[in-house]
Amino acid sequence: MKTGHQFKKGARTYGPIIAGAALCFFLPQLSLAILAGYIASPAVFFMKHRLRIPLPAAALLAELLILASAVFVLLFALQQIILALPAIRAALSVMHFDHPLASEWLTYAETAVSAAGDRLIDSSAGMLQAAFGQVFSFILFLLAFYFALYESARDRFWFLAALPADAREKAKGMFREGGNLFGTFLFVELRLIFLTFAILSIGLAVLGFGSPVGRAFLIALADSLPFLGIGIFLIPMAVYYLLSGYPLLGVALIVLYIFVMLTRQIAESRMWAATFQLRPSQTFFITAASILLFGLAGIVLSPILLFMAARVKKMPSFSG
């Protein structure tokens, strides 16, 4: 009897939450707008209460600034990729090796780079055409994002009003925990991106590369994305210079790669340790174990595991 009562209580609490989460998959634009408004609401709150900007204008200004920042980062990264492709194509075209396998691989790589450049230009035009073809959906997203910012600045949990009282309180707790974890993850990642960008800018400038800031930005941006990393750029560059008769420059790039990776890993361990009040060695071993157990997906799962480890550490059984 008691078990049945607990089951009914759990169903009343978690049933509406599960139904609401399932509904989000059928309305991705609106769900993304609400989630983005929830995350960005502190910016609107700051404009309203610190800068004394009226709430409707503050929500509109915050939306414009967020969209402008996203467009700037996307266009700048796209520009750096477009500028890098001709240089890679030219470098591959002048390389010659006597070994048949190396020559075959070089021909394949040159063809692949040329095709990648053509596909990038075609896909850019296709993305613009697709964007214009989905203007109505995009306008709906912009409007939903504006109203989400407006309402979230007044009450961050306004979108939970349709849930029953018990489910609403439980969902608020979930959003608080998830929001704190996401905010922590974002803050740590932004600092790591800036650290990687600063080291690469200085290193590439010292080695004499052209437009070191743009290249460092592109590599740091790739390093922030799951399953990529700075090795996707620096290792092929090092191999190219080693095979092209510039061993000193190739070795210097390898040293730069190792230095950035070690510095980033140490900084990341210390940042997560300070955030979750764990030791740097503990954060390193948890992150390493996550990668070894789950592969590349462990990079994404490691912050969640660190959060769980911090919660377990605070339990009375482990605090002694």
Secondary structure as a PSIPRED ss2 file (coil, helix, strand):
# PSIPRED VFORMAT (PSIPRED V4.0)

   1 M C   1.000  0.000  0.000
   2 K H   0.000  1.000  0.000
   3 T H   0.000  1.000  0.000
   4 G H   0.000  1.000  0.000
   5 H H   0.000  1.000  0.000
   6 Q H   0.000  1.000  0.000
   7 F H   0.000  1.000  0.000
   8 K H   0.000  1.000  0.000
   9 K H   0.000  1.000  0.000
  10 G H   0.000  1.000  0.000
  11 A H   0.000  1.000  0.000
  12 R H   0.000  1.000  0.000
  13 T H   0.000  1.000  0.000
  14 Y H   0.000  1.000  0.000
  15 G H   0.000  1.000  0.000
  16 P H   0.000  1.000  0.000
  17 I H   0.000  1.000  0.000
  18 I H   0.000  1.000  0.000
  19 A H   0.000  1.000  0.000
  20 G H   0.000  1.000  0.000
  21 A H   0.000  1.000  0.000
  22 A H   0.000  1.000  0.000
  23 L H   0.000  1.000  0.000
  24 C H   0.000  1.000  0.000
  25 F H   0.000  1.000  0.000
  26 F H   0.000  1.000  0.000
  27 L C   1.000  0.000  0.000
  28 P H   0.000  1.000  0.000
  29 Q H   0.000  1.000  0.000
  30 L H   0.000  1.000  0.000
  31 S H   0.000  1.000  0.000
  32 L H   0.000  1.000  0.000
  33 A H   0.000  1.000  0.000
  34 I H   0.000  1.000  0.000
  35 L H   0.000  1.000  0.000
  36 A H   0.000  1.000  0.000
  37 G H   0.000  1.000  0.000
  38 Y H   0.000  1.000  0.000
  39 I H   0.000  1.000  0.000
  40 A H   0.000  1.000  0.000
  41 S H   0.000  1.000  0.000
  42 P H   0.000  1.000  0.000
  43 A H   0.000  1.000  0.000
  44 V H   0.000  1.000  0.000
  45 F H   0.000  1.000  0.000
  46 F H   0.000  1.000  0.000
  47 M H   0.000  1.000  0.000
  48 K H   0.000  1.000  0.000
  49 H H   0.000  1.000  0.000
  50 R C   1.000  0.000  0.000
  51 L C   1.000  0.000  0.000
  52 R C   1.000  0.000  0.000
  53 I C   1.000  0.000  0.000
  54 P C   1.000  0.000  0.000
  55 L H   0.000  1.000  0.000
  56 P H   0.000  1.000  0.000
  57 A H   0.000  1.000  0.000
  58 A H   0.000  1.000  0.000
  59 A H   0.000  1.000  0.000
  60 L H   0.000  1.000  0.000
  61 L H   0.000  1.000  0.000
  62 A H   0.000  1.000  0.000
  63 E H   0.000  1.000  0.000
  64 L H   0.000  1.000  0.000
  65 L H   0.000  1.000  0.000
  66 I H   0.000  1.000  0.000
  67 L H   0.000  1.000  0.000
  68 A H   0.000  1.000  0.000
  69 S H   0.000  1.000  0.000
  70 A H   0.000  1.000  0.000
  71 V H   0.000  1.000  0.000
  72 F H   0.000  1.000  0.000
  73 V H   0.000  1.000  0.000
  74 L H   0.000  1.000  0.000
  75 L H   0.000  1.000  0.000
  76 F H   0.000  1.000  0.000
  77 A H   0.000  1.000  0.000
  78 L H   0.000  1.000  0.000
  79 Q H   0.000  1.000  0.000
  80 Q H   0.000  1.000  0.000
  81 I H   0.000  1.000  0.000
  82 I H   0.000  1.000  0.000
  83 L H   0.000  1.000  0.000
  84 A H   0.000  1.000  0.000
  85 L H   0.000  1.000  0.000
  86 P H   0.000  1.000  0.000
  87 A H   0.000  1.000  0.000
  88 I H   0.000  1.000  0.000
  89 R H   0.000  1.000  0.000
  90 A H   0.000  1.000  0.000
  91 A H   0.000  1.000  0.000
  92 L H   0.000  1.000  0.000
  93 S H   0.000  1.000  0.000
  94 V C   1.000  0.000  0.000
  95 M C   1.000  0.000  0.000
  96 H C   1.000  0.000  0.000
  97 F C   1.000  0.000  0.000
  98 D C   1.000  0.000  0.000
  99 H C   1.000  0.000  0.000
 100 P H   0.000  1.000  0.000
 101 L H   0.000  1.000  0.000
 102 A H   0.000  1.000  0.000
 103 S H   0.000  1.000  0.000
 104 E H   0.000  1.000  0.000
 105 W H   0.000  1.000  0.000
 106 L H   0.000  1.000  0.000
 107 T H   0.000  1.000  0.000
 108 Y H   0.000  1.000  0.000
 109 A H   0.000  1.000  0.000
 110 E H   0.000  1.000  0.000
 111 T H   0.000  1.000  0.000
 112 A H   0.000  1.000  0.000
 113 V H   0.000  1.000  0.000
 114 S H   0.000  1.000  0.000
 115 A H   0.000  1.000  0.000
 116 A H   0.000  1.000  0.000
 117 G H   0.000  1.000  0.000
 118 D H   0.000  1.000  0.000
 119 R H   0.000  1.000  0.000
 120 L H   0.000  1.000  0.000
 121 I H   0.000  1.000  0.000
 122 D H   0.000  1.000  0.000
 123 S H   0.000  1.000  0.000
 124 S H   0.000  1.000  0.000
 125 A H   0.000  1.000  0.000
 126 G H   0.000  1.000  0.000
 127 M H   0.000  1.000  0.000
 128 L H   0.000  1.000  0.000
 129 Q H   0.000  1.000  0.000
 130 A H   0.000  1.000  0.000
 131 A H   0.000  1.000  0.000
 132 F H   0.000  1.000  0.000
 133 G H   0.000  1.000  0.000
 134 Q C   1.000  0.000  0.000
 135 V H   0.000  1.000  0.000
 136 F H   0.000  1.000  0.000
 137 S H   0.000  1.000  0.000
 138 F H   0.000  1.000  0.000
 139 I H   0.000  1.000  0.000
 140 L H   0.000  1.000  0.000
 141 F H   0.000  1.000  0.000
 142 L H   0.000  1.000  0.000
 143 L H   0.000  1.000  0.000
 144 A H   0.000  1.000  0.000
 145 F H   0.000  1.000  0.000
 146 Y H   0.000  1.000  0.000
 147 F H   0.000  1.000  0.000
 148 A H   0.000  1.000  0.000
 149 L H   0.000  1.000  0.000
 150 Y H   0.000  1.000  0.000
 151 E H   0.000  1.000  0.000
 152 S H   0.000  1.000  0.000
 153 A H   0.000  1.000  0.000
 154 R H   0.000  1.000  0.000
 155 D C   1.000  0.000  0.000
 156 R C   1.000  0.000  0.000
 157 F C   1.000  0.000  0.000
 158 W H   0.000  1.000  0.000
 159 F H   0.000  1.000  0.000
 160 L H   0.000  1.000  0.000
 161 A C   1.000  0.000  0.000
 162 A C   1.000  0.000  0.000
 163 L C   1.000  0.000  0.000
 164 P C   1.000  0.000  0.000
 165 A H   0.000  1.000  0.000
 166 D H   0.000  1.000  0.000
 167 A H   0.000  1.000  0.000
 168 R H   0.000  1.000  0.000
 169 E H   0.000  1.000  0.000
 170 K H   0.000  1.000  0.000
 171 A H   0.000  1.000  0.000
 172 K H   0.000  1.000  0.000
 173 G H   0.000  1.000  0.000
 174 M H   0.000  1.000  0.000
 175 F H   0.000  1.000  0.000
 176 R H   0.000  1.000  0.000
 177 E H   0.000  1.000  0.000
 178 G H   0.000  1.000  0.000
 179 G H   0.000  1.000  0.000
 180 N H   0.000  1.000  0.000
 181 L H   0.000  1.000  0.000
 182 F H   0.000  1.000  0.000
 183 G H   0.000  1.000  0.000
 184 T H   0.000  1.000  0.000
 185 F H   0.000  1.000  0.000
 186 L H   0.000  1.000  0.000
 187 F H   0.000  1.000  0.000
 188 V H   0.000  1.000  0.000
 189 E H   0.000  1.000  0.000
 190 L H   0.000  1.000  0.000
 191 R H   0.000  1.000  0.000
 192 L H   0.000  1.000  0.000
 193 I H   0.000  1.000  0.000
 194 F H   0.000  1.000  0.000
 195 L H   0.000  1.000  0.000
 196 T H   0.000  1.000  0.000
 197 F H   0.000  1.000  0.000
 198 A H   0.000  1.000  0.000
 199 I H   0.000  1.000  0.000
 200 L H   0.000  1.000  0.000
 201 S H   0.000  1.000  0.000
 202 I H   0.000  1.000  0.000
 203 G H   0.000  1.000  0.000
 204 L H   0.000  1.000  0.000
 205 A H   0.000  1.000  0.000
 206 V H   0.000  1.000  0.000
 207 L C   1.000  0.000  0.000
 208 G C   1.000  0.000  0.000
 209 F C   1.000  0.000  0.000
 210 G C   1.000  0.000  0.000
 211 S C   1.000  0.000  0.000
 212 P H   0.000  1.000  0.000
 213 V H   0.000  1.000  0.000
 214 G H   0.000  1.000  0.000
 215 R H   0.000  1.000  0.000
 216 A H   0.000  1.000  0.000
 217 F H   0.000  1.000  0.000
 218 L H   0.000  1.000  0.000
 219 I H   0.000  1.000  0.000
 220 A H   0.000  1.000  0.000
 221 L H   0.000  1.000  0.000
 222 A H   0.000  1.000  0.000
 223 D H   0.000  1.000  0.000
 224 S H   0.000  1.000  0.000
 225 L C   1.000  0.000  0.000
 226 P C   1.000  0.000  0.000
 227 F C   1.000  0.000  0.000
 228 L C   1.000  0.000  0.000
 229 G C   1.000  0.000  0.000
 230 I C   1.000  0.000  0.000
 231 G H   0.000  1.000  0.000
 232 I H   0.000  1.000  0.000
 233 F H   0.000  1.000  0.000
 234 L H   0.000  1.000  0.000
 235 I H   0.000  1.000  0.000
 236 P H   0.000  1.000  0.000
 237 M H   0.000  1.000  0.000
 238 A H   0.000  1.000  0.000
 239 V H   0.000  1.000  0.000
 240 Y H   0.000  1.000  0.000
 241 Y H   0.000  1.000  0.000
 242 L H   0.000  1.000  0.000
 243 L H   0.000  1.000  0.000
 244 S C   1.000  0.000  0.000
 245 G C   1.000  0.000  0.000
 246 Y C   1.000  0.000  0.000
 247 P H   0.000  1.000  0.000
 248 L H   0.000  1.000  0.000
 249 L H   0.000  1.000  0.000
 250 G H   0.000  1.000  0.000
 251 V H   0.000  1.000  0.000
 252 A H   0.000  1.000  0.000
 253 L H   0.000  1.000  0.000
 254 I H   0.000  1.000  0.000
 255 V H   0.000  1.000  0.000
 256 L H   0.000  1.000  0.000
 257 Y H   0.000  1.000  0.000
 258 I H   0.000  1.000  0.000
 259 F H   0.000  1.000  0.000
 260 V H   0.000  1.000  0.000
 261 M H   0.000  1.000  0.000
 262 L H   0.000  1.000  0.000
 263 T H   0.000  1.000  0.000
 264 R H   0.000  1.000  0.000
 265 Q H   0.000  1.000  0.000
 266 I H   0.000  1.000  0.000
 267 A H   0.000  1.000  0.000
 268 E H   0.000  1.000  0.000
 269 S H   0.000  1.000  0.000
 270 R H   0.000  1.000  0.000
 271 M H   0.000  1.000  0.000
 272 W H   0.000  1.000  0.000
 273 A H   0.000  1.000  0.000
 274 A H   0.000  1.000  0.000
 275 T H   0.000  1.000  0.000
 276 F H   0.000  1.000  0.000
 277 Q C   1.000  0.000  0.000
 278 L C   1.000  0.000  0.000
 279 R C   1.000  0.000  0.000
 280 P H   0.000  1.000  0.000
 281 S H   0.000  1.000  0.000
 282 Q H   0.000  1.000  0.000
 283 T H   0.000  1.000  0.000
 284 F H   0.000  1.000  0.000
 285 F H   0.000  1.000  0.000
 286 I H   0.000  1.000  0.000
 287 T H   0.000  1.000  0.000
 288 A H   0.000  1.000  0.000
 289 A H   0.000  1.000  0.000
 290 S H   0.000  1.000  0.000
 291 I H   0.000  1.000  0.000
 292 L H   0.000  1.000  0.000
 293 L H   0.000  1.000  0.000
 294 F H   0.000  1.000  0.000
 295 G C   1.000  0.000  0.000
 296 L C   1.000  0.000  0.000
 297 A H   0.000  1.000  0.000
 298 G H   0.000  1.000  0.000
 299 I H   0.000  1.000  0.000
 300 V H   0.000  1.000  0.000
 301 L H   0.000  1.000  0.000
 302 S H   0.000  1.000  0.000
 303 P H   0.000  1.000  0.000
 304 I H   0.000  1.000  0.000
 305 L H   0.000  1.000  0.000
 306 L H   0.000  1.000  0.000
 307 F H   0.000  1.000  0.000
 308 M H   0.000  1.000  0.000
 309 A H   0.000  1.000  0.000
 310 A H   0.000  1.000  0.000
 311 R H   0.000  1.000  0.000
 312 V H   0.000  1.000  0.000
 313 K H   0.000  1.000  0.000
 314 K C   1.000  0.000  0.000
 315 M C   1.000  0.000  0.000
 316 P C   1.000  0.000  0.000
 317 S C   1.000  0.000  0.000
 318 F C   1.000  0.000  0.000
 319 S C   1.000  0.000  0.000
 320 G C   1.000  0.000  0.000
